[in-house]
Amino acid sequence: MSRIVGIDLGTTYSAVAVVNEFDHPEVLTNRDGESITPSVVLFQGDMPLVGTVAKRAATTAPLDVVEFVKRAMGDASWRFDATDGRTYRPEEVSALIVKRLKEDAELALGVPVTEAVITVPAYFDDAQRQATRDAGRIAGVKVVRVLNEPTAAAIAYGLSSGFNGTILVYDLGGGTFDVTILRIDGGSFDILATGGDRNLGGFNWDGELMRLLNERYTAAGGEDLLDGGELEAGLRERAALAKHSLSSVERARVVLSGNTMTTTLEVSRADFESITSGLLSRTREMAEMVRDDAGLTWDDIDRVLLVGGSTRMPMVRRMVENAIGRPIERRIHPDEIVALGAAVQARLVESERSGVPNLTVNGNRIKVGDVTSHGLGTFAINPNTGRLENTVIIPHNTKIPAKHPSYFTTVHDNQLEIDVEVTIGDDTDPEYVRNATGDKPLRVRIPAYPAGAPIEVIYAYDIDQTVFVEVNDLTARTSLGTFEVPNIANMSRSQVADAANKMRTTEVG
């Protein structure tokens, strides 16, 4: 009998979890005996290596190592050229990580793993969510749900604590940042508002510390370590270690080596907090924005969950407690709670299919109501200004699944096609939203009617925030079809199939 697992596919670390025979979610240890697996891939030798071994090679073979690939998900231009001549897209690199997690789960469980719930940052858009699903398919795993990471954390917390009330989840990981506010009532998890920044995380704190250390090293007579090669990789590793040390001590000593000299530098927590204060302020501003979107004050927040390894920095905990005016919840594991929540969602899917007893909170069945992280719309001419604008059809923070119609008419007689454009974002200025279909809009065949024939286009988000479009012929009162929007940022179905075929014969260490 196969199992559906929960996977936290993280920027710096990943984890896989299941609900055990005692109805408790648990993180599975990997083949190295670790509960979390570094999201790092080494392309060297006959097979790609994933995890701790790959992470250790980052300083000695930086050109053969891929880190932080999650930040490139949904980026059609990103490629990694391995030394064996192969080129990998972000989905393919992520698929290697998923395959490693799948195989480790099979070793731990003793049964096949063919399906998974995979978590994503709440602020991931349609392209990034589709890229995550594609990574699963390439790895040989059917992704049955794409679950927002803060939602997963709240589910795990609610199940273990039985808490009822309003929660703010502050999720600062290695590469992304999310804030979500939700209300727990019995087994009901109702998301009120969400927001975030997919390019803000511990990686950015590392970068600021790297620049500070490099300035001090060059001032002492050393060369520039930000060379894009081994010297920079070594600097990043030492900066990350110093950051971790400064979470426990007030000062850290850092040994830096270049081609010309080796020296020891000292950096203080005060130095580190000063140079990264702007990053921290960005997270506070986002939290305040989400609070306002939810129509709440800080006094309305009952509990605060800090999720993600970067929340271990004292500056983060201090800022959150000062802003909200109450202590944070400390009875959670920031690195594991998202995977645990994904495992709970996986169990819910198993329960729906097979009648396996459902998990409950205080005797109530678990129900999750989430919201959109981005607005969905189309380009249209503003009749008052004559300018092309983005018209939002489904706004940000709308409950999902969501549908909303928009109405158009044919432009000329015997028109046989209409082009449907889909935009992601809430700004009216086309420059600040993403055209998901690019210069290849969704083209739908229609009957040959006179000009002015009415056409209804229904824009929709499903429960995973996948974008769909339904087109209706209002003259004949018939449906012309429901279409999944082909996002130009994603791999085509044939490309995914080809990559999956190659992956079947690829061993992962």
Buried (B, 14 or more C-beta within 10 A) or exposed (E): EEBBBBBBBBBBBBBBBBBEEEEBBBBBBBEEEBBBBBBBBBBBEEEBBBBBEBBBBBBEBBBBBBBBBBBBBBBBEBEBEBEEEEEBBBBBBBBBBBBBBBBBBBEBBEEEBBBBBBBBBBBBBBBBBBBBBBBBBBBBBEBBBBBBBBBBBBBBBBBBBEBBEBBBBBBBBBBBBBBBBBBBBBBBBBBBBBBBBBEBBBBBBBBBBBBBBBEBBBEEEBBEBBEEEBBBBBBBBBBBEBBBBBBEEEEBEBEBBBEEEEBEBEBEBEBBBEBBEEBBEBBBEBBBEBBEBBEBEBEBBBBBBBBBBBBBBEBBBEBBBEBBEBEBBEEBBBBBBBBBBBBBBBBBBBBEEEEEEBBEBEEEEBEBBBBBBBBBBBBBEEEEEEEEBBBBBBBBBBEBBBBBEBEBEBEEEEBEEBEBBBBBBBBBEBEEBBBBBEEEBBEBEBBEBEEEBEBBBBBBBBBBBBBBBBBBBEBEEEEBEEBEBBBBBBBEEEBBEEBBEEBEEBEBB
